Amino acid sequence: MITKIFLGKELEENYLADSSDKSLENLNQLNILIGANNTGKSRFLRSLFVYQDFKFETNEFDSVGISKIFGLMLNDFRNLLKEGGYEDVSSQHIPSVINSLNTHLKEMSDISVKSISKVANSVITFWSHLNKFEATGSTQIRGVRLLGGLYAPDRIVKNIREKYRVELERLIPASFDYSIGRLYIPILRGLRPTQFHDDNRFDEIRDNYLKRTVRDYFKETKLEETEIFTGLRLYDDTKKMLLGKRDQRDKIKNFETFLSKTFFNNQQFTLIPNIEDDSLHVSIGNEEWPIYKLGDGIQSIIILLYPLFFNQDKKMIVFIEEPENSMHPGLQRLFLETIMQPKFKNFQYFITTHSNHFLDFTIDLSRISVFSFNKTQDELNERSQYKIEGTSYENSNILELLGVRNASVFLSNCTIWVEGITDRLYIKKYLEVYQNEMNRREGKIIYKEDFNYSFIEYGGSNITHWTFGDETMWEKIKANRISSKMFLLADKDSTELKATSEKSKRLILLKDVLGDGFQVTKGREIENLLSASILIKSLKSLEKSNADNVTYNEKKITPINYLNKPLGKFIEANFKNLSRKYQAQSGTIICKLDFCRAVIKNIHNVNDLSPETYNLVEDIYKFIAAANRK
């Protein structure tokens, strides 16, 4: 995977990166490019697609790390030769090693997509030869004089080689193949043919979107037809494969099964190249429709996933323009979750988007990077430039770039109200493992966020800003104008000890108004519901290299001992030799988001849930199911 791209002359004139070496760094498997209209993100995407001479770094071949070690080896050789007398004819074999090191250092400083395989394989070969180095004819008598003694070139090379062997064998792969493909999916795409076939020329592919895209953007560039996919050739591809050999027919069948499981709740899904009306038909369950009578969102999913599915055995960089077009927010989330599945692990994505739902997804995964584009003025040259900055979900300015308005929840069938971001992330994870288990065990439906349900974070005591049907409750915002079906979860905190507190009164009133749509956590806060094993594992994850030093009395680490106590205070009192602070002034967890992410990474199935958590997520699932019944 490419981790860093140097802009180079092709882009430096128009784009400014926020790094000191004019590079786009911290790239990930999925790289999202955002910005207002006309900020250069689409042009940048197409430039990355079409140019193959960009200098870059990849985590598959660490040219920077290898160069550092080669540089140290080079200095060692030069220092030894200087000390022993470089003029000595017996040292003639050493300069050949030095020259090779120099050559590889130069090559690795200028690696591009085109040259990486050649350079990497040359380095691998050089390292192999260095391990077997023999200086022909060298003897102790014809050696290099060092430190009052004579050393043969073989001995010199061996000493320096062994000094760096462990590190170099870690950095240099045994073999290397960077035959990487590229795929561009333009915004001009669709499944409906723009012209009809001639009766006598059924095998000709008539992709006018492809012709238009190449003419507009890549007229001066040599491209393979398969490197751009608009969707128009899918009719012909499907027909050829269904009429082809068994392995081709199997490929189409596998693709249909994949779509059925991922997007259509295991209903039978079939692609049919209908010869009568010259278009692709789709069968879902017992119904068959021409593609032009189905929703554009379904067409988008098929277009975007078809080239990925049929190239999943290849290593590819995929460039997609605004994949969210025509997709419901829930479908957008499902699309991103799908392309990040292990079956597509060989792909690295660069996408442009105007969708805030894509940004919301960046919280859940660590393999996503977001880059914002802003238009600036180069006053010296009197022209516009575009500034690229790495950013994150927490940066609210990026929502302004997208023109985000909080209206997406109107599209969901119900809402789940939680106090804050960590509560939302916990419930999302609990629903994921619970639904997967119920689907596997009982075939229950898996409901999707932003489609079947949405979350709303109400911010603790800010709940007093809302009214939930009883106009005498609080004369504030009417929650039922957002969704008439809602489930509200509140932390118990210390209300059992303070029955007359404002929060205690508020919880009683909410229960009266919302009934079964309201629950209070069985523990002090949602973190207190964790099982003991997950609590321990999560703390060790947070402690990282210090994990082995942490000690605790396992008998004391039981839910009954921390269910209703401030968890941060409990952790610091019962776990010794911690390397970081866990207790806030109130006694609760101080590093809530970090703690939450550690917990989520350690939860894999329902066996990791405590009984209290299991009961809670079961109630939430039942609520979602009831809200989504037709």
C-alpha positions, 0 to 999 in steps of 0.5 A, spaced: 500 500 500 502 506 498 503 511 504 506 517 501 506 520 494 510 526 492 507 531 488 512 532 483 512 537 478 506 535 475 502 537 481 506 542 484 504 548 480 497 547 482 497 544 489 500 545 495 501 540 500 501 541 508 508 537 509 515 540 508 517 535 503 511 537 498 508 530 499 501 527 501 502 523 507 499 518 511 495 515 506 491 509 508 487 503 504 481 508 503 483 516 502 477 520 502 478 527 498 473 532 500 472 540 498 467 545 496 466 545 488 471 547 484 477 546 489 481 541 484 479 534 488 477 531 481 483 534 477 487 531 483 484 524 483 485 524 475 492 526 475 494 520 480 490 516 476 493 517 469 501 519 471 505 513 473 512 517 474 510 519 481 515 518 487 512 515 492 513 510 499 510 504 500 509 499 506 511 493 502 518 496 500 521 500 505 526 504 501 527 509 506 528 504 512 533 500 507 536 507 504 538 509 511 541 502 513 545 502 506 547 509 508 550 507 514 554 501 511 557 506 506 560 510 511 563 504 515 566 501 508 569 508 507 571 509 514 575 502 514 578 503 507 580 510 509 584 507 515 587 501 512 589 505 505 584 506 500 590 506 495 592 498 496 590 494 490 588 489 495 582 493 496 579 493 489 573 488 491 571 493 496 569 499 492 565 495 487 560 494 493 561 501 495 559 503 488 553 498 488 551 501 495 551 508 491 547 506 485 541 503 490 541 509 494 540 513 488 535 509 485 531 508 492 531 516 492 527 516 486 522 510 486 516 511 482 510 506 480 513 504 474 520 503 477 519 500 484 519 493 482 525 493 478 529 497 484 526 492 489 528 486 485 535 489 484 536 491 492 534 484 493 539 481 488 544 485 491 543 483 498 543 476 496 550 477 493 552 480 499 551 474 503 555 470 499 560 475 497 567 472 496 573 477 493 576 472 488 584 471 489 584 475 496 588 472 501 591 474 508 597 477 505 594 481 500 589 484 505 587 491 507 591 493 513 587 495 519 588 497 526 595 494 526 593 487 522 591 485 515 584 483 513 581 480 507 576 484 503 571 478 505 572 479 512 571 486 512 564 485 508 562 480 512 563 484 519 559 490 516 554 485 513 553 482 520 552 488 523 546 490 519 543 483 518 538 483 522 535 490 520 536 489 513 533 482 513 527 485 516 526 490 511 528 486 505 523 482 502 525 475 499 521 477 493 517 482 490 512 483 485 509 490 484 505 489 478 499 494 480 493 495 476 489 501 476 482 503 475 478 509 474 470 510 475 468 516 472 462 520 475 459 519 468 457 512 469 450 508 468 447 501 466 442 504 460 445 503 453 446 510 450 445 507 443 442 500 440 446 494 437 446 493 430 443 486 429 449 484 425 454 486 431 452 484 437 459 483 440 461 490 439 462 494 445 459 501 445 461 505 451 460 512 449 461 514 456 468 511 456 469 515 449 467 521 452 471 520 459 477 519 455 476 525 450 475 530 456 480 528 461 485 523 458 486 525 450 494 525 450 494 519 455 495 511 453 490 507 457 487 500 456 480 500 455 479 496 462 482 501 466 476 505 466 469 502 467 463 506 466 458 501 467 456 501 459 459 494 458 456 490 463 451 488 458 456 485 453 460 482 459 455 479 462 452 476 456 459 473 454 460 470 460 454 467 461 455 464 454 462 462 455 466 457 459 464 454 466 469 458 470 466 464 466 459 462 468 461 461 475 464 468 476 457 471 474 454 466 479 459 468 485 458 475 483 450 475 484 451 471 490 455 476 493 450 482 491 444 477 494 448 476 501 450 483 502 445 488 499 438 484 498 438 479 505 439 473 501 434 474 496 435 470 489 439 475 485 440 474 478 443 479 472 440 477 465 442 480 459 435 481 455 436 480 448 429 483 446 430 490 449 437 490 449 438 492 456 440 488 462 435 485 467 435 484 474 431 479 478 430 480 485 426 474 489 421 472 484 420 479 480 424 481 474 425 488 472 429 491 466 435 495 469 432 502 467 425 500 472 430 499 478 432 505 483 439 508 481 442 506 487 441 499 485 445 501 479 450 505 482 452 499 487 452 494 481 457 499 477 461 500 483 462 493 485 462 489 479 470 491 477 472 490 484 469 483 485 472 481 478 479 484 480 479 482 487 485 477 485 489 483 483 493 488 486 490 495 484 489 502 486 482 504 485 479 511 483 472 513 484 468 520 483 463 521 488 460 514 489 455 516 493 451 519 487 443 516 487 445 512 494 441 512 500 445 514 506 444 507 509 446 504 502 453 509 502 455 506 509 454 499 507 458 500 500 464 503 504 463 497 509 463 492 503 469 495 499 473 495 506 472 487 507 478 482 507 476 480 500 478 487 497 484 487 501 489 488 495 485 495 493 487 502 495 482 507 494 482 514 492 475 517 492 472 524 491 465 525 495 460 531 498 457 526 503 458 527 510 456 520 511 462 517 508 466 522 514 462 519 519 464 512 517 471 514 519 470 514 526 469 506 526 475 504 522 483 505 522 484 504 515 481 511 512 484 518 511 481 524 509 484 530 505 480 537 505 481 541 498 481 549 499 482 554 493 487 559 495 491 565 491 498 565 489 499 572 489 506 572 486 504 568 480 497 571 480 493 564 479 489 560 483 492 554 487 489 548 491 491 547 498 491 539 500 490 538 508 490 531 512 484 532 516 479 528 521 472 527 523 473 531 529 474 537 525 468 541 524 470 545 518 470 539 513 462 539 514 462 546 512 466 544 506 460 539 504 455 544 506 452 539 511 445 540 514 443 535 519 437 532 515 439 525 514 435 522 520 429 524 516 430 518 512 431 512 517 425 508 520 427 510 527 432 513 532 436 511 537 438 517 542 444 516 546 448 521 551 454 522 547 459 519 541 462 513 546 455 511 547 454 511 540 460 507 538 459 502 544 451 500 541 454 500 534 459 495 536 454 491 540 449 491 535 454 488 530 456 482 534 449 481 536 446 481 529 451 477 526 450 472 531 442 472 531 443 472 523 447 466 523 443 462 529 436 464 527 437 467 520 434 474 523 435 480 519 441 484 519 438 492 520 443 497 517 444 504 520 442 510 517 437 506 513 433 502 518 435 506 524 439 512 526 443 515 532 442 521 535 447 524 540 443 528 545 449 530 550 447 528 557 443 534 560 442 537 554 436 532 553 432 538 557 432 542 550 427 537 547 420 535 548 418 528 547 410 528 546 408 531 552 408 539 551 408 540 559 414 537 559 419 542 556 417 547 551 423 546 547 425 542 541 419 537 538 423 530 538 417 527 534 418 532 528 425 528 527 422 521 528 416 518 531 419 512 533 425 513 538 429 509 543 432 513 548 438 510 553 440 514 559 446 513 564 444 511 571 450 515 574 448 516 581 441 517 581 440 511 586 443 515 591 440 522 589 433 520 588 431 528 589 436 530 584 434 534 577 436 528 573 433 523 578 426 527 576 428 527 569 429 520 568 422 518 572 419 523 567 422 520 561 420 513 563 412 516 563 413 519 557 417 514 553 415 508 556 418 502 553 422 506 548 426 509 554 431 505 558 437 507 564 443 503 564 443 497 569 450 500 571 453 507 573 455 509 565 455 504 559 462 503 560 460 500 567 457 494 563 463 491 560 465 484 562 471 483 566 475 480 561 474 485 556 475 490 561 482 487 562 484 486 555 482 493 553 486 496 559 492 492 556 491 494 549 491 501 552 498 500 556 501 497 549 508 496 551 507 497 559 501 491 559 506 486 562 508 490 568 500 491 570 498 487 575 491 486 579 487 481 583 483 477 578 478 476 584 476 483 585 475 485 577 468 482 577 462 486 575 459 486 581 465 490 584 465 496 579 457 496 576 455 502 580 462 505 581 466 511 578 470 506 573 476 511 572 477 511 580 476 503 580 481 502 575 486 506 578 485 503 585 485 496 583 490 496 577 497 497 579 503 500 575 499 503 570 503 508 565 497 513 564 491 516 568 484 513 567 480 517 572 477 524 571 476 529 577 469 526 577 472 519 578 469 516 571 474 515 565 478 521 563 480 518 556 473 516 554 474 515 546 481 512 547 478 507 552 472 506 547 476 504 541 480 499 545 474 496 548 471 495 541 477 492 538 477 487 543 469 485 542 468 479 537 462 476 538 456 475 543 460 471 548 464 478 550 458 481 552 456 482 559 449 479 561 447 487 562 450 489 555 446 483 552 440 484 555 440 492 553 442 490 545 437 485 545 432 490 547 434 495 542 434 490 536 427 488 538 425 496 538 429 496 531 425 490 528 418 493 530 420 500 527 421 496 521 415 492 520 411 493 514 
